[in-house]
Amino acid sequence: MARVYNWQIGREMSYWYPESRPKRQFAAVFDLNKCIACQTCTLACKTTWTSGRGQEAMFWNNVETKPYGFYPLGWDVKILQMLGKGVWRNGVYEGLTVFEAVGRGERVLGFRPEEADYAYPNIGEDECAGEVEKGVYLSGIHDVWMFYLPRICNHCTYPACLAACPRGAIYKRQEDGIVLIDQKRCRGYQECVKACPYKKTFFNPVTGTSEKCIACFPKIELGMQPQCFENCIGKIRLQGFISTPKEAREDNPIDYLVHILKVALPLYPQFGLEPNVYYIPPIHVPFSFLEMMFGPSAKEAVERYQAERKDEDGRLRGLLALFGCTPRTVERFKIAGGEAIAMNEKGEELVRVPVKEPVFIRPGFDPASGVARLNTP
């Protein structure tokens, strides 16, 4: 096995292939404080890509309720139990990744879900942790909590599906880092399904091949955001391209959120895949749970997000206002004159929005008409 550097766990690790980062890496940030689980993203993806035979229970995009929701059933609990307890020390993960905890004869630690595990994509929906007692009120970290977790393929820097495929049918595009499956080479061995700890590779029993989220790469090639991003009602998603920490740029929205402000974190970085979908953690959830899901920086990310969001003219507030405001891929941004401006790679303006929404207060009495304004018709 080769030795590669994974900046998310702060150390070198073992991987089946030498490090080979693409020219550009597809990435995204999801703000979990705004997701309402309307499932519009799920339906947008479903009607575009997985409406065929053999894809009935296949969701490349799904939204599940944490802590009790899963798709497929128990996907993260099972792999966490297999990995065992891992320790973070000064930002470095000292436990084993799925590539390092593997037994003899296997390439990646994993499991293959049962067919029935895919039958309940909304299991645990809206289930809360804790109990509501008389006199309970909401304040800071909640005693009773839940949150929605939208998920797509992470298009990882070190994909487990790619490492496990005995046919070499899975590859990572050099132009944008999107991970795809060559349907002509795939023979349906399902090693990718077993290997992916996020369980975002699926088997189609009709075609006999594996399938997965393709990040809507035909749209990416045109400078457009994927379907689930464009159709998100809550405006929680922003797609772009991420740099390595040393090459991060302040005008790159993904770099700014992940590397500079550090409010967006990867999902289960301890798996070792260096996923490229990042999440702004919810502010009302116990830190112990967030640290298990997003790593040891979860508390600092939440506190920084809360502090920066209060700045009415700040860069974070302006950047969050750009989420969902254009179907185009936002590769650069700036804040000027109280407006947030989204730009493409060349610096050409795509859209601008006010950092602070204007407020108009009408007086209770209309002097022109000589009548009092009422809230009812």
VOFI-396405 format. One record per residue: x, y, z of N, C-alpha, C in turn. Coordinates in steps of 0.05 Angstrom, whole numbers. Atoms other than C-alpha are relative to their C-alpha. Layout:
# VOFI-396405
- X;Y;Z;X;Y;Z;X;Y;Z
...
# end
This chain:
# VOFI-396405
- 17;-24;0;0;0;0;17;25;0
- -14;-25;1;22;71;-14;-5;17;25
- 5;-19;-22;29;126;38;-8;27;-12
- 11;-25;11;-12;188;24;-6;19;24
- 6;-19;-21;-25;252;63;-30;8;-1
- 28;-7;-3;-96;265;88;-1;24;20
- -1;-23;-17;-101;336;114;-23;1;20
- 23;0;-18;-169;323;147;6;-15;26
- -7;14;-25;-138;274;197;28;8;9
- -25;-12;-8;-72;312;200;24;-18;-1
- -22;18;1;-26;255;181;0;-16;-26
- -1;19;22;-3;206;129;-15;-25;7
- 15;25;-5;-43;142;121;6;-19;-23
- -3;20;21;-43;79;80;-24;1;-20
- 20;1;20;-81;77;14;10;-18;-23
- -8;20;19;-81;28;-44;14;12;-25
- -12;-13;23;-57;79;-96;16;25;9
- -15;-24;-7;-5;135;-94;-18;25;-2
- 15;-25;0;-30;206;-81;0;12;-28
- 2;-12;26;-56;237;-145;-24;19;0
- 22;-19;-1;-98;299;-134;-7;11;-28
- 8;-10;27;-138;324;-194;7;29;-3
- -6;-28;5;-127;391;-227;-18;19;15
- 19;-15;-17;-190;417;-193;-17;-21;14
- 16;19;-15;-232;383;-139;-28;11;5
- 28;-6;-6;-308;386;-139;-4;-1;30
- 6;-1;-28;-332;406;-70;-26;15;5
- 26;-13;-7;-394;432;-34;-1;5;30
- 5;-5;-28;-416;462;32;-30;0;4
- 28;1;-7;-484;447;64;-3;13;28
- 5;-12;-25;-510;492;120;-23;-15;14
- 20;17;-13;-547;444;167;-19;16;17
- 18;-17;-15;-578;502;205;-24;9;-16
- 22;-9;17;-623;516;146;-16;-22;-14
- 14;22;13;-644;447;122;-27;-6;14
- 26;5;-11;-719;434;131;-11;-28;-8
- 8;27;8;-721;363;102;-24;0;-18
- 23;-1;18;-770;383;48;3;-22;-22
- -6;21;19;-737;329;4;-2;9;-29
- 0;-9;28;-740;373;-58;26;-8;-14
- -25;8;12;-667;357;-70;-1;-30;-7
- 2;29;5;-682;282;-65;-17;-5;-25
- 18;4;23;-739;287;-115;13;11;-26
- -13;-11;23;-698;331;-162;20;-20;-11
- -19;20;9;-644;278;-164;-14;-25;-10
- 14;24;7;-693;220;-166;-12;1;-28
- 13;-3;26;-731;246;-226;20;4;-23
- -21;-5;21;-667;264;-263;16;-25;-6
- -20;21;4;-623;203;-252;-9;-28;8
- 5;27;-9;-656;144;-216;-29;-8;-1
- 28;7;3;-726;134;-243;-3;-25;-17
- 1;24;17;-709;71;-282;-4;-26;15
- 3;26;-12;-718;-3;-269;25;-8;16
- -22;8;-17;-676;-30;-213;9;23;18
- -8;-23;-16;-670;40;-183;-22;9;19
- 23;-8;-16;-735;41;-143;8;9;28
- -9;-6;-28;-700;42;-75;27;13;0
- -27;-12;2;-639;79;-99;-3;31;1
- 0;-29;-3;-628;151;-75;28;10;1
- -27;-11;0;-564;184;-96;2;24;19
- 3;-21;-21;-587;243;-54;-21;-8;19
- 21;5;-20;-624;232;11;4;19;23
- 0;-16;-24;-641;271;73;-10;-17;23
- 7;16;-23;-641;234;139;0;16;26
- 2;-13;-25;-658;254;210;20;-12;20
- -18;10;-21;-602;248;261;-11;8;27
- -19;22;-1;-592;217;310;-11;-28;-8
- 11;27;4;-640;160;292;-7;-7;-29
- 6;6;27;-647;165;217;24;-11;-16
- -22;12;16;-606;124;167;-11;-7;-28
- 6;12;27;-605;106;93;27;-7;-12
- 16;23;-9;-588;50;86;1;-3;31
- 3;3;-29;-605;25;156;26;-4;15
- -24;3;-17;-550;36;207;27;4;-14
- -25;-1;17;-498;55;154;24;11;16
- -23;-11;-14;-454;97;200;5;-14;27
- -4;14;-26;-466;61;267;16;-25;-4
- -14;26;5;-443;-5;237;29;4;-6
- -29;-3;6;-378;21;208;15;12;23
- -14;-11;-23;-362;61;270;5;-22;21
- -5;23;-18;-370;-2;312;22;-18;-10
- -21;17;12;-325;-40;264;28;14;3
- -25;-15;-3;-272;15;268;10;1;29
- -8;-3;-28;-272;19;343;6;28;8
- -4;-27;-10;-255;78;386;26;12;-12
- -23;-14;11;-209;129;354;6;25;16
- -7;-23;-17;-171;184;390;11;22;-18
- -11;-24;12;-158;255;365;18;14;20
- -18;-14;-18;-98;290;394;13;23;-15
- -11;-24;13;-81;362;374;-6;1;-30
- 8;0;27;-120;355;310;9;-23;-17
- -10;24;15;-87;289;290;-16;-24;9
- 15;24;-6;-128;226;286;19;-23;4
- -19;21;-6;-90;170;320;-12;-28;-1
- 13;26;4;-140;115;306;6;-11;-27
- -3;12;27;-144;70;245;-22;9;-19
- 20;-6;21;-178;89;180;-11;-26;-11
- 11;24;12;-219;40;139;20;-15;-17
- -21;13;16;-157;26;98;21;-13;17
- -20;10;-19;-114;11;159;-11;-21;19
- 12;19;-19;-163;-29;201;-9;-26;-14
- 10;22;16;-175;-80;146;14;-26;6
- -12;27;-5;-163;-155;155;14;-10;-25
- -15;13;22;-121;-200;112;-19;-9;-22
- 16;8;23;-148;-211;42;-21;21;-8
- 19;-21;6;-190;-147;43;15;26;-6
- -12;-26;6;-175;-79;15;-10;23;17
- 13;-22;-16;-224;-36;55;-18;-13;21
- 19;10;-21;-260;-48;121;-28;10;-8
- 27;-8;7;-334;-49;106;-20;-22;3
- 21;21;-1;-399;-87;102;-20;6;-23
- 20;-3;21;-453;-99;50;-28;0;12
- 26;-1;-12;-522;-76;72;-19;-22;-11
- 20;18;9;-580;-124;68;-20;14;-19
- 19;-12;18;-632;-112;14;-22;16;14
- 21;-13;-15;-684;-93;66;10;26;13
- -11;-25;-12;-637;-39;94;-6;24;-17
- 5;-23;18;-653;4;33;-30;6;-2
- 29;-2;4;-729;-4;41;-13;23;15
- 12;-20;-17;-739;51;92;17;26;0
- -17;-23;2;-705;115;68;-7;22;20
- 8;-21;-19;-744;158;118;-3;-11;28
- 2;11;-27;-737;113;179;12;20;20
- -10;-19;-21;-728;155;242;-5;29;-6
- 5;-28;8;-755;217;208;-13;16;23
- 9;-19;-20;-765;274;257;0;-12;29
- -3;11;-27;-748;229;317;21;17;16
- -17;-17;-16;-717;270;373;15;-17;21
- -15;11;-23;-663;252;424;-10;14;25
- 9;-12;-24;-687;263;495;-30;0;3
- 28;-1;-6;-755;273;526;-9;28;7
- 11;-26;-6;-799;335;532;-13;-1;28
- 11;-1;-27;-814;351;605;-15;27;3
- 15;-24;-5;-863;403;632;19;22;9
- -17;-23;-7;-830;471;635;25;2;-16
- -24;-1;17;-776;456;583;-2;23;-19
- 0;-21;20;-756;515;540;27;-1;-15
- -23;2;17;-705;524;484;21;21;8
- -21;-19;-8;-639;555;504;27;-13;-6
- -27;11;6;-570;543;473;-1;-28;-11
- 0;29;7;-554;469;467;-25;-12;12
- 26;10;-8;-622;434;470;3;-27;14
- 2;27;-13;-639;376;517;-14;-19;-19
- 14;16;20;-686;351;463;7;11;-28
- -11;-10;25;-656;355;393;-2;-20;-22
- -3;16;24;-653;328;323;9;20;-22
- -7;-18;23;-627;355;257;0;-17;-26
- 2;14;26;-631;338;183;28;0;-13
- -26;4;13;-571;311;146;-3;-8;-29
- 1;7;28;-573;315;70;26;-12;-9
- -25;13;8;-523;269;36;0;-7;-30
- -5;10;28;-495;257;-34;27;-14;1
- -27;11;1;-432;222;-56;20;22;6
- -20;-20;-9;-372;258;-25;22;4;-21
- -21;-2;20;-328;248;-87;28;4;13
- -23;-1;-18;-272;233;-39;27;2;-15
- -27;-1;11;-199;248;-51;13;-28;0
- -9;27;-1;-184;176;-30;-24;-19;1
- 25;15;0;-247;138;-51;4;-29;8
- -1;28;-8;-258;71;-17;-11;-18;-22
- 11;16;22;-301;48;-76;20;-5;-22
- -21;3;21;-244;60;-124;21;-19;9
- -21;18;-10;-194;24;-80;-9;-29;0
- 10;28;-3;-239;-37;-72;-7;-13;-27
- 10;12;25;-260;-47;-145;21;-18;-13
- -19;18;13;-226;-109;-173;2;2;-30
- 1;-3;29;-244;-89;-244;13;26;-9
- -10;-26;8;-214;-19;-243;-21;16;-15
- 22;-13;14;-283;5;-264;-6;28;11
- 6;-26;-13;-284;65;-217;25;18;-3
- -22;-18;4;-242;126;-232;-7;28;8
- 4;-27;-10;-233;198;-210;10;19;-23
- -6;-17;23;-235;251;-265;21;21;8
- -21;-19;-5;-173;294;-268;-9;29;-3
- 8;-28;4;-210;356;-292;-16;11;22
- 17;-10;-22;-257;361;-232;-1;-17;25
- 0;17;-23;-245;304;-184;-25;-16;6
- 25;15;-3;-314;273;-194;6;-30;-4
- -4;29;1;-315;198;-181;-23;-13;-15
- 20;13;17;-351;156;-234;6;-30;-3
- -2;29;5;-364;83;-251;-3;-5;-30
- 1;8;28;-349;56;-320;-19;-24;-3
- 21;21;2;-412;16;-335;9;-23;-18
- -10;22;17;-376;-24;-389;19;-19;13
- -19;16;-14;-323;-49;-342;-12;-14;25
- 12;10;-25;-367;-61;-281;-13;-27;-5
- 12;27;2;-387;-134;-270;-18;-6;24
- 19;3;-22;-430;-123;-208;10;-16;23
- -10;15;-23;-384;-154;-156;-8;13;27
- 9;-15;-24;-409;-101;-106;21;4;21
- -21;-7;-19;-342;-92;-73;0;29;7
- 2;-29;-5;-353;-17;-80;-22;6;20
- 22;-3;-19;-419;-23;-43;9;-7;28
- -11;9;-25;-384;-60;13;20;20;11
- -22;-17;-9;-325;-12;16;-8;28;8
- 6;-27;-6;-358;56;16;-12;3;28
- 11;-2;-27;-368;75;89;-25;17;2
- 23;-17;1;-420;127;70;-23;-13;-15
- 20;16;14;-458;74;30;-14;17;-22
- 10;-16;22;-466;119;-31;6;-12;-27
- -1;15;25;-453;66;-83;-21;-21;1
- 24;17;0;-513;24;-103;2;-21;-22
- 1;21;20;-525;-41;-140;-27;-1;-13
- 24;1;16;-576;-44;-195;-4;-30;-8
- 4;28;6;-604;-116;-198;-10;-5;-28
- 10;4;28;-634;-105;-267;24;2;-20
- -22;-2;18;-571;-81;-302;24;-17;9
- -22;16;-10;-524;-121;-257;25;16;4
- -23;-17;-4;-478;-62;-246;-5;19;23
- 2;-20;-22;-463;-11;-192;-4;28;-12
- 5;-27;8;-486;61;-197;3;19;24
- -4;-20;-22;-474;125;-157;-5;28;-11
- 2;-28;6;-482;200;-155;23;8;-18
- -20;-9;19;-445;232;-214;5;30;2
- -3;-29;-5;-448;303;-186;-10;16;-24
- 11;-14;24;-488;321;-249;23;11;-17
- -24;-10;14;-421;326;-286;-6;14;-27
- 5;-16;24;-454;348;-351;-6;29;6
- 5;-28;-8;-478;410;-314;26;13;10
- -25;-11;-10;-411;420;-280;18;9;-23
- -16;-7;24;-377;421;-348;-10;26;-13
- 12;-24;11;-424;478;-367;1;23;20
- -1;-20;-20;-409;517;-304;-25;3;17
- 25;0;-14;-475;499;-272;2;-18;25
- 1;17;-24;-490;471;-202;-18;-24;-5
- 17;24;3;-521;401;-195;-29;5;6
- 28;-2;-3;-595;389;-195;-9;4;29
- 8;-3;-28;-601;380;-120;7;27;12
- -8;-27;-10;-565;446;-108;-19;21;-11
- 17;-20;13;-606;485;-158;-29;0;10
- 28;2;-9;-672;460;-131;-4;1;30
- 2;-1;-29;-657;467;-57;-17;24;9
- 18;-22;-9;-714;508;-26;12;15;23
- -11;-14;-23;-677;523;38;25;15;-5
- -24;-14;8;-617;550;0;23;-7;20
- -20;9;-19;-570;508;43;26;-8;-14
- -23;12;14;-521;487;-12;15;19;-18
- -17;-15;18;-463;517;-49;21;-18;-11
- -19;18;13;-421;480;-100;23;17;-11
- -23;-13;12;-351;500;-121;23;-19;-2
- -24;16;2;-280;475;-122;18;7;24
- -16;-4;-24;-234;466;-62;30;-3;-6
- -29;2;2;-159;477;-57;11;-16;24
- -13;11;-23;-110;443;-10;4;23;20
- -2;-22;-20;-101;481;56;22;20;-6
- -22;-19;6;-34;511;33;-6;18;-23
- 7;-15;24;-65;536;-32;-26;15;2
- 26;-12;-4;-129;564;-2;0;30;-7
- 4;-29;8;-155;631;-30;-24;11;15
- 22;-12;-16;-198;679;10;-24;7;-18
- 23;-7;17;-241;696;-51;-13;-25;-11
- 13;25;7;-257;622;-63;-20;-7;23
- 20;5;-22;-323;610;-24;4;-26;15
- -4;26;-14;-308;537;-9;25;2;17
- -25;-3;-16;-236;552;13;-5;17;25
- 5;-18;-22;-262;609;56;-14;-13;23
- 16;13;-21;-313;567;93;15;-23;13
- -13;24;-10;-269;505;100;28;6;12
- -27;-3;-8;-197;528;106;6;26;16
- -7;-26;-12;-198;602;127;-17;5;25
- 17;-5;-23;-259;612;171;-4;-26;17
- 2;26;-13;-263;537;187;-26;-5;14
- 27;5;-11;-338;534;198;-13;-24;-13
- 11;23;15;-351;477;148;19;-24;3
- -16;24;-8;-327;407;167;-8;-24;-16
- 6;25;15;-323;339;132;-16;-19;18
- 16;20;-14;-370;282;152;17;-25;6
- -15;23;-9;-335;227;192;29;0;-13
- -27;-1;12;-263;248;173;17;-24;9
- -15;23;-10;-238;189;215;-1;-24;-18
- 1;22;19;-259;142;159;25;0;-18
- -25;-2;15;-198;168;121;-2;5;-29
- 4;-3;29;-228;182;53;5;29;-10
- -1;-28;6;-219;258;55;-23;8;-18
- 24;-7;16;-291;271;32;0;30;-7
- 0;-27;10;-304;335;-7;-27;14;1
- 24;-14;-7;-374;352;17;2;7;29
- -5;-11;-27;-371;396;79;-26;11;12
- 24;-7;-13;-423;413;131;5;22;21
- 0;-19;-22;-435;474;175;-17;-13;22
- 15;15;-19;-456;438;239;-23;16;12
- 22;-13;-13;-523;453;273;8;12;27
- -9;-14;-24;-517;502;332;-14;-10;25
- 16;7;-24;-567;468;379;5;-28;9
- -4;28;-5;-538;398;382;24;-4;20
- -23;4;-19;-492;371;439;26;-4;-15
- -26;0;14;-419;380;420;12;-28;-2
- -11;27;1;-402;308;437;-10;-15;-25
- 11;14;24;-448;283;381;13;13;-25
- -11;-13;23;-422;335;332;30;-7;-4
- -28;7;3;-349;318;347;3;-28;-10
- -1;27;10;-364;245;334;-5;0;-31
- 7;-1;29;-393;263;265;19;17;-16
- -15;-19;17;-350;321;243;28;5;10
- -28;-3;-10;-285;315;283;2;19;23
- -4;-15;-25;-254;352;342;-4;30;-2
- 3;-29;3;-263;422;313;-29;9;-1
- 28;-7;3;-339;419;315;-9;23;19
- 8;-21;-18;-347;462;377;10;27;-9
- -11;-25;10;-301;516;350;-14;10;-25
- 14;-8;25;-337;515;283;-27;12;7
- 27;-11;-7;-405;526;316;3;27;13
- -4;-26;-13;-379;582;360;9;22;-19
- -10;-20;20;-344;616;302;-23;8;-19
- 23;-5;18;-406;609;258;-20;19;14
- 19;-17;-15;-450;641;312;11;28;3
- -12;-26;-4;-401;698;324;1;16;-27
- -3;-13;26;-388;714;250;-27;7;-12
- 26;-4;13;-461;709;230;-14;25;11
- 12;-24;-12;-479;766;278;10;26;-12
- -11;-24;13;-435;814;239;-16;6;-25
- 18;-6;22;-485;847;193;13;7;-26
- -15;-7;24;-432;869;144;23;-19;-5
- -22;19;1;-387;808;152;0;-17;-25
- -3;16;23;-362;762;98;-16;-26;2
- 15;24;-2;-395;700;126;-30;5;-5
- 29;-7;4;-464;733;129;-5;4;-30
- 4;-5;29;-455;756;57;2;-25;-16
- -3;25;15;-430;689;32;-24;-18;4
- 24;17;-5;-488;652;65;-24;10;-16
- 22;-12;15;-535;700;29;2;-9;-30
- -4;8;27;-506;675;-37;-9;-29;-5
- 8;28;4;-525;602;-24;-27;-1;-14
- 25;4;14;-579;582;-74;-10;23;-16
- 9;-24;14;-581;650;-108;7;0;-30
- -7;1;29;-553;628;-176;3;-30;-7
- -5;28;9;-554;563;-216;29;-5;-9
- -28;2;9;-482;578;-237;18;-8;23
- -21;7;-20;-421;550;-201;14;26;9
- -13;-24;-12;-394;604;-154;29;-7;7
- -28;7;-4;-318;602;-157;15;23;14
- -12;-22;-14;-303;671;-129;-22;18;12
- 20;-18;-11;-339;722;-85;14;23;13
- -10;-23;-15;-330;789;-52;-24;15;13
- 20;-16;-13;-368;836;-6;7;29;-5
- -6;-28;6;-374;909;-28;-26;15;1
- 23;-17;-1;-423;965;-13;-25;-12;12
- 23;13;-12;-467;922;31;-12;-22;-16
- 10;21;17;-475;870;-24;20;-23;-2
- -16;24;5;-449;799;-34;-1;-5;-30
- -2;3;29;-424;788;-105;12;-27;-6
- -10;26;8;-416;719;-135;12;2;-28
- -14;-1;25;-368;709;-193;8;-27;-10
- -10;25;11;-344;655;-240;30;0;2
- -29;2;-2;-272;633;-249;15;24;-11
- -13;-23;12;-256;693;-293;-5;26;15
- 6;-24;-15;-283;742;-242;-24;15;-11
- 24;-12;11;-346;757;-283;-23;-3;20
- 22;0;-19;-406;775;-240;-23;-19;-9
- 23;18;5;-461;722;-235;-25;11;13
- 23;-11;-15;-507;753;-183;10;16;23
- -6;-14;-25;-507;802;-126;-25;2;17
- 22;-1;-18;-551;802;-65;7;18;24
- -6;-17;-24;-557;849;-4;9;-18;23
- -9;15;-23;-518;825;56;-22;1;22
- 21;-3;-19;-574;852;100;-26;7;-16
- 25;-5;14;-645;847;74;-13;26;8
- 13;-26;-7;-679;915;69;-26;-4;15
- 25;1;-16;-736;927;119;-15;26;-5
- 17;-24;3;-794;974;104;-23;-2;20
- 21;0;-21;-841;993;161;-20;22;-9
- 21;-19;7;-907;1025;140;-13;11;25
- 13;-12;-24;-938;1073;190;-29;-11;2
- 27;10;-4;-1004;1052;220;-22;16;-12
- 21;-17;12;-1041;1111;191;9;9;-28
- -5;-8;27;-1045;1127;117;-11;29;-4
- 10;-28;2;-1049;1204;112;-13;7;-26
- 11;-6;27;-1063;1204;37;-29;-8;-2
- 27;10;2;-1126;1162;45;-16;7;25
- 13;-7;-25;-1141;1185;116;-12;-24;14
- 10;24;-13;-1150;1113;141;22;-14;15
- -20;16;-15;-1116;1067;190;5;-26;-15
- -7;25;13;-1079;1008;160;-5;-23;20
- 6;23;-17;-1102;941;187;15;-24;-11
- -14;25;8;-1069;873;186;-20;-20;-13
- 19;18;11;-1134;841;164;-14;14;-24
- 13;-11;24;-1170;851;97;-27;13;7
# end
